[in-house]
Amino acid sequence: MFKKTLMVSLSIITLTLAACDEADFNNENVPVTSSETDENTEQNNSNADEELILPNNLLQKGEQGEEVKKLQQILKKLDYQIDITGHYDEETTWAVTDFQLQIDGLDITGLYDKKTKLALEAQFHSDNPIQPGEGLTFEKNSKTEEGKVITGNPYDVLVLVNKEHALPEGFTPEDLVIPDVRFPFTEDLPKKQMRKVAADAMKKMFEAADKENLELFAQSGFRSFERQESIFAANVEKNGEEAANKYSARPGESEHQSGLTMDVTNADVGFDLIIEFGETPEGKWLQEHASEYGFIIRYPEGKEDITGYQYEPWHLRYVGEKAAKEIMEKGITLEEYLEEL
């Protein structure tokens, strides 16, 4: 993957935005035009109606309207071959993700946020133009012979991963880091890792819990396709395939492979991942406050017929603050939320 350095330093932008909420946009409509040769400058100035305006609010997959159309027009100017529909579809999500993958300092989410807005604005004045598809090749969702959907954009923070929707077999996120939080073990294992955007959010969430004298521990994050394959096989051997399928994901169907998930626990339950965790002070606090940091309880109680899994109060999935707040307030699942979109 190739990263490009903008003439407008994104390190300065990142410092400026460090304390900003993902939906915190300024109120100015900033017109952008591409860097043209001097002979075209006069023509550009005389065609103000051709100036493109960057949207001012957070946008994500599934949304529709004029703001989405503005974003699509900007992306089109950067040579992304997408249709101007006003619908934040899979192509638009891919284009934003691909752009984020090519620019240092951006969270890789597929969401149009303030940092992405500033980076798009800066790109029109950069000597290092991005190349569409260089960060992430566009691939449509595909289907296996069994009818399972394989996602074409595993970096999308709203990617659906379940028994019917899987991640590509060889996918390992390139932005994995170890969050600065407590673990009940000291070994540097791969399961300590999360994607950076989720790791940063988890650190903030743990710090907030600490202020309430609550002690959360991170137990299990990223798992590779191969690791999940071994885990599922062991569970099948121990309890049979039908039983294993209720609490253990098949390889490719595990959210842990996405890098957006972390199982959490505490000392009260012996650092185990058990339903009783949901009744502890830490478990109750997460139910009420996790969404403020972009996380949801992915497998809520009473939704087993939708998620396909038993209630897991310990399983946190990062989806971004906007989606998380709506999901948790409505008491719905990620499946239901995406269907509404």
C-alpha positions as CSV (number, residue, x, y, z in Angstrom):
1,M,0.0,0.0,0.0
2,F,1.3,3.4,-0.9
3,K,0.9,6.5,1.3
4,K,1.4,10.0,-0.1
5,T,2.4,13.2,1.8
6,L,0.4,16.3,1.1
7,M,1.9,19.7,0.7
8,V,-0.6,20.8,3.4
9,S,0.8,18.8,6.4
10,L,-1.7,16.3,7.6
11,S,0.2,16.0,10.8
12,I,-0.9,19.5,11.7
13,I,-4.5,18.7,10.7
14,T,-4.4,15.6,12.9
15,L,-3.2,17.6,15.9
16,T,-5.9,20.2,15.3
17,L,-8.6,17.5,15.2
18,A,-7.4,15.4,18.0
19,A,-10.2,16.5,20.3
20,C,-12.9,16.7,17.7
21,D,-15.9,14.4,17.6
22,E,-16.3,12.4,14.4
23,A,-19.4,14.4,13.5
24,D,-17.8,17.8,14.4
25,F,-17.7,19.9,11.2
26,N,-17.3,23.6,10.8
27,N,-20.1,25.6,9.3
28,E,-18.2,27.0,6.3
29,N,-18.9,25.8,2.8
30,V,-15.5,25.5,1.4
31,P,-15.3,25.5,-2.4
32,V,-12.5,23.4,-4.0
33,T,-11.1,23.3,-7.4
34,S,-8.3,21.2,-8.8
35,S,-4.9,22.7,-9.4
36,E,-4.9,23.9,-13.0
37,T,-2.3,25.5,-15.2
38,D,-2.1,29.3,-15.3
39,E,-3.9,29.4,-18.7
40,N,-6.9,27.7,-17.2
41,T,-7.1,29.9,-14.1
42,E,-9.1,32.7,-15.7
43,Q,-11.6,30.2,-17.1
44,N,-12.0,28.6,-13.7
45,N,-12.6,31.9,-12.0
46,S,-15.2,32.8,-14.5
47,N,-17.1,29.5,-13.9
48,A,-18.0,29.8,-10.3
49,D,-20.9,27.5,-10.8
50,E,-18.4,24.7,-11.5
51,E,-16.8,25.1,-8.1
52,L,-17.5,22.1,-5.9
53,I,-18.5,22.3,-2.2
54,L,-17.3,19.8,0.4
55,P,-20.1,18.6,2.6
56,N,-20.1,19.8,6.2
57,N,-21.5,16.8,8.1
58,L,-20.6,13.2,8.8
59,L,-21.8,10.9,6.0
60,Q,-21.8,7.1,5.9
61,K,-23.0,4.2,3.9
62,G,-26.7,4.1,3.2
63,E,-27.4,7.8,3.4
64,Q,-28.9,9.8,0.6
65,G,-29.3,13.4,-0.4
66,E,-27.6,16.5,-1.8
67,E,-24.7,16.3,0.7
68,V,-23.8,12.8,-0.6
69,K,-24.0,14.1,-4.2
70,K,-21.5,16.9,-3.3
71,L,-19.1,14.3,-2.0
72,Q,-19.5,12.1,-5.1
73,Q,-18.8,15.1,-7.3
74,I,-15.6,15.8,-5.4
75,L,-14.5,12.1,-5.7
76,K,-15.3,12.2,-9.4
77,K,-13.0,15.2,-9.8
78,L,-10.3,13.0,-8.3
79,D,-10.9,10.5,-11.1
80,Y,-13.0,8.0,-9.1
81,Q,-15.3,6.5,-11.6
82,I,-18.4,6.5,-9.6
83,D,-22.0,7.5,-10.5
84,I,-23.4,10.7,-9.1
85,T,-26.5,9.3,-7.5
86,G,-26.9,11.1,-4.2
87,H,-26.8,7.6,-2.5
88,Y,-23.8,6.7,-0.3
89,D,-23.5,3.2,-1.9
90,E,-20.8,0.6,-2.0
91,E,-18.9,2.4,-4.7
92,T,-18.8,5.7,-2.7
93,T,-17.8,3.8,0.4
94,W,-15.0,2.2,-1.5
95,A,-13.8,5.5,-3.0
96,V,-13.7,7.1,0.5
97,T,-11.9,4.0,1.9
98,D,-9.4,4.0,-0.9
99,F,-8.6,7.7,-0.4
100,Q,-8.2,7.2,3.3
101,L,-5.8,4.3,2.8
102,Q,-3.5,6.5,0.6
103,I,-3.3,9.5,3.0
104,D,-1.2,9.4,6.2
105,G,-3.1,10.5,9.3
106,L,-6.6,9.4,8.3
107,D,-8.7,6.9,10.0
108,I,-9.6,4.1,7.5
109,T,-13.3,3.8,7.9
110,G,-15.2,4.4,4.7
111,L,-17.0,7.3,6.6
112,Y,-16.8,10.8,5.4
113,D,-15.6,12.7,8.5
114,K,-13.9,16.0,9.2
115,K,-10.4,14.7,8.8
116,T,-11.3,13.3,5.4
117,K,-12.9,16.6,4.4
118,L,-9.7,18.5,5.2
119,A,-7.6,15.9,3.4
120,L,-9.8,16.1,0.3
121,E,-9.6,19.9,0.3
122,A,-5.8,19.6,0.6
123,Q,-5.6,17.1,-2.2
124,F,-6.7,19.7,-4.7
125,H,-3.6,21.7,-3.9
126,S,-1.2,18.8,-3.7
127,D,1.7,17.9,-6.1
128,N,1.1,14.2,-5.3
129,P,-2.2,13.2,-6.7
130,I,-3.7,10.0,-5.4
131,Q,-4.4,7.2,-7.8
132,P,-7.9,5.7,-7.5
133,G,-7.6,2.0,-6.6
134,E,-4.0,2.2,-5.4
135,G,-5.1,1.9,-1.8
136,L,-7.9,-0.6,-2.2
137,T,-8.9,-2.2,-5.5
138,F,-12.7,-1.9,-6.1
139,E,-14.4,-5.3,-5.9
140,K,-18.1,-5.8,-5.8
141,N,-19.6,-8.1,-3.1
142,S,-19.5,-11.7,-4.4
143,K,-21.3,-14.9,-3.6
144,T,-20.1,-18.4,-3.0
145,E,-21.9,-21.4,-4.4
146,E,-23.6,-21.8,-1.0
147,G,-25.0,-18.2,-1.3
148,K,-22.7,-16.6,1.3
149,V,-21.8,-13.0,0.5
150,I,-18.1,-12.1,0.5
151,T,-17.6,-8.5,1.1
152,G,-15.5,-6.4,-1.4
153,N,-14.6,-3.8,1.2
154,P,-13.4,-5.3,4.5
155,Y,-12.2,-1.9,5.7
156,D,-15.7,-0.4,5.9
157,V,-16.4,0.1,9.7
158,L,-20.1,-0.8,8.9
159,V,-19.1,-4.1,7.2
160,L,-21.5,-6.8,8.1
161,V,-19.9,-10.1,9.2
162,N,-22.1,-13.0,10.2
163,K,-23.1,-16.4,9.1
164,E,-24.3,-15.1,5.7
165,H,-21.7,-12.4,5.2
166,A,-18.0,-13.2,5.3
167,L,-14.6,-11.4,5.0
168,P,-12.1,-12.4,2.3
169,E,-10.1,-15.4,3.3
170,G,-6.7,-13.7,3.2
171,F,-7.8,-10.4,4.7
172,T,-5.6,-9.0,7.5
173,P,-6.0,-5.2,8.2
174,E,-2.9,-3.2,7.5
175,D,-3.6,-0.7,10.3
176,L,-3.6,-3.2,13.3
177,V,-2.1,-1.8,16.5
178,I,-2.2,-2.7,20.2
179,P,-4.6,-0.4,22.1
180,D,-3.2,1.3,25.2
181,V,-5.5,-0.6,27.6
182,R,-5.3,-3.3,30.3
183,F,-5.0,-7.0,29.4
184,P,-5.1,-9.8,31.9
185,F,-2.0,-11.3,30.3
186,T,1.4,-9.9,29.4
187,E,2.3,-11.9,26.3
188,D,2.4,-9.9,23.0
189,L,-0.1,-12.1,21.2
190,P,-1.9,-11.2,18.0
191,K,-5.2,-11.1,19.8
192,K,-4.1,-7.9,21.6
193,Q,-4.5,-6.1,18.3
194,M,-7.3,-3.9,16.8
195,R,-7.5,-1.6,13.9
196,K,-6.2,1.8,14.9
197,V,-9.6,3.7,14.8
198,A,-11.1,1.1,17.1
199,A,-8.0,1.0,19.3
200,D,-8.0,4.7,19.8
201,A,-11.7,4.7,20.7
202,M,-11.2,1.8,23.1
203,K,-8.5,3.7,24.9
204,K,-10.9,6.6,25.5
205,M,-13.6,4.3,26.7
206,F,-11.3,2.5,29.2
207,E,-10.2,5.9,30.5
208,A,-13.8,7.0,31.0
209,A,-14.5,3.7,32.9
210,D,-11.5,4.3,35.1
211,K,-12.9,7.7,36.2
212,E,-15.9,5.8,37.4
213,N,-13.7,3.4,39.4
214,L,-14.5,0.6,37.0
215,E,-11.7,-1.8,35.8
216,L,-12.2,-3.2,32.4
217,F,-9.7,-5.6,30.8
218,A,-9.3,-6.4,27.0
219,Q,-9.2,-10.1,26.4
220,S,-9.4,-11.0,22.7
221,G,-9.2,-8.8,19.6
222,F,-7.9,-9.7,16.1
223,R,-7.9,-13.2,14.9
224,S,-6.7,-14.3,11.5
225,F,-8.7,-16.5,9.2
226,E,-6.3,-19.4,10.0
227,R,-6.6,-18.9,13.7
228,Q,-10.4,-18.9,13.5
229,E,-10.3,-22.0,11.5
230,S,-8.4,-23.8,14.3
231,I,-10.7,-22.4,17.0
232,F,-13.9,-23.5,15.2
233,A,-12.5,-27.0,14.5
234,A,-11.6,-27.4,18.1
235,N,-15.1,-26.4,19.2
236,V,-16.7,-28.8,16.8
237,E,-14.5,-31.6,18.0
238,K,-15.4,-30.8,21.6
239,N,-19.2,-30.1,21.4
240,G,-20.3,-31.0,17.8
241,E,-20.9,-28.7,14.9
242,E,-24.5,-27.7,15.7
243,A,-23.5,-26.6,19.2
244,A,-20.3,-24.9,18.1
245,N,-22.1,-22.9,15.5
246,K,-24.2,-21.2,18.2
247,Y,-21.2,-19.6,19.9
248,S,-18.2,-19.9,17.6
249,A,-17.9,-18.5,14.1
250,R,-16.7,-20.3,11.1
251,P,-13.5,-18.9,9.5
252,G,-14.3,-15.8,7.5
253,E,-17.5,-15.3,9.5
254,S,-15.8,-14.0,12.6
255,E,-15.9,-10.2,13.4
256,H,-12.5,-10.7,15.1
257,Q,-10.9,-11.0,11.7
258,S,-12.2,-7.5,10.9
259,G,-10.0,-6.0,13.6
260,L,-13.0,-4.0,14.8
261,T,-13.9,-6.2,17.7
262,M,-12.6,-6.7,21.2
263,D,-13.9,-9.1,23.9
264,V,-13.7,-7.4,27.3
265,T,-13.9,-8.8,30.8
266,N,-13.1,-8.0,34.5
267,A,-11.8,-9.6,37.7
268,D,-15.3,-10.3,39.1
269,V,-15.8,-13.0,36.5
270,G,-12.2,-14.3,36.7
271,F,-11.4,-12.6,33.4
272,D,-13.6,-15.2,31.6
273,L,-16.0,-14.4,28.8
274,I,-19.3,-15.4,30.3
275,I,-22.8,-14.1,30.4
276,E,-22.5,-13.1,34.1
277,F,-20.1,-10.3,33.0
278,G,-23.2,-8.4,31.8
279,E,-24.4,-8.2,35.5
280,T,-21.2,-6.7,36.8
281,P,-20.8,-2.9,37.2
282,E,-18.4,-2.9,34.2
283,G,-20.9,-4.8,32.1
284,K,-23.8,-2.5,33.0
285,W,-21.7,0.5,32.3
286,L,-20.8,-0.7,28.9
287,Q,-24.4,-1.3,28.0
288,E,-25.1,2.3,28.8
289,H,-22.0,4.1,27.6
290,A,-20.1,2.0,25.0
291,S,-21.9,3.7,22.2
292,E,-20.5,7.1,23.2
293,Y,-17.1,5.7,22.0
294,G,-18.4,4.1,18.8
295,F,-19.0,0.5,20.2
296,I,-22.0,-1.7,20.3
297,I,-22.8,-4.9,22.2
298,R,-22.8,-6.9,19.0
299,Y,-24.8,-9.9,20.2
300,P,-27.6,-8.5,22.5
301,E,-29.9,-10.6,24.6
302,G,-33.1,-11.6,22.8
303,K,-31.8,-11.1,19.3
304,E,-30.3,-14.6,18.8
305,D,-32.6,-15.3,15.9
306,I,-31.2,-12.3,14.0
307,T,-27.5,-12.4,14.9
308,G,-27.2,-16.2,15.0
309,Y,-25.3,-16.2,18.2
310,Q,-26.1,-16.4,21.9
311,Y,-26.0,-13.2,24.1
312,E,-22.5,-12.0,24.6
313,P,-22.2,-8.9,26.8
314,W,-18.4,-9.0,26.5
315,H,-18.3,-8.8,22.6
316,L,-17.8,-5.2,21.6
317,R,-17.8,-4.1,17.9
318,Y,-16.7,-0.7,16.7
319,V,-19.1,0.9,14.1
320,G,-18.5,4.6,14.8
321,E,-20.3,6.9,17.1
322,K,-23.2,7.9,14.9
323,A,-24.2,4.3,14.1
324,A,-23.5,3.0,17.6
325,K,-25.7,5.6,19.4
326,E,-28.6,4.8,17.1
327,I,-28.2,1.0,17.4
328,M,-27.9,1.1,21.2
329,E,-30.7,3.6,21.8
330,K,-33.1,1.6,19.6
331,G,-32.0,-1.7,21.1
332,I,-31.4,-3.2,17.6
333,T,-28.7,-5.2,16.0
334,L,-26.2,-4.2,13.3
335,E,-28.2,-6.4,10.9
336,E,-31.4,-4.4,11.6
337,Y,-29.6,-1.0,11.4
338,L,-28.1,-1.8,8.0
339,E,-31.4,-3.0,6.7
340,E,-33.0,0.3,7.8
341,L,-30.3,2.2,5.9
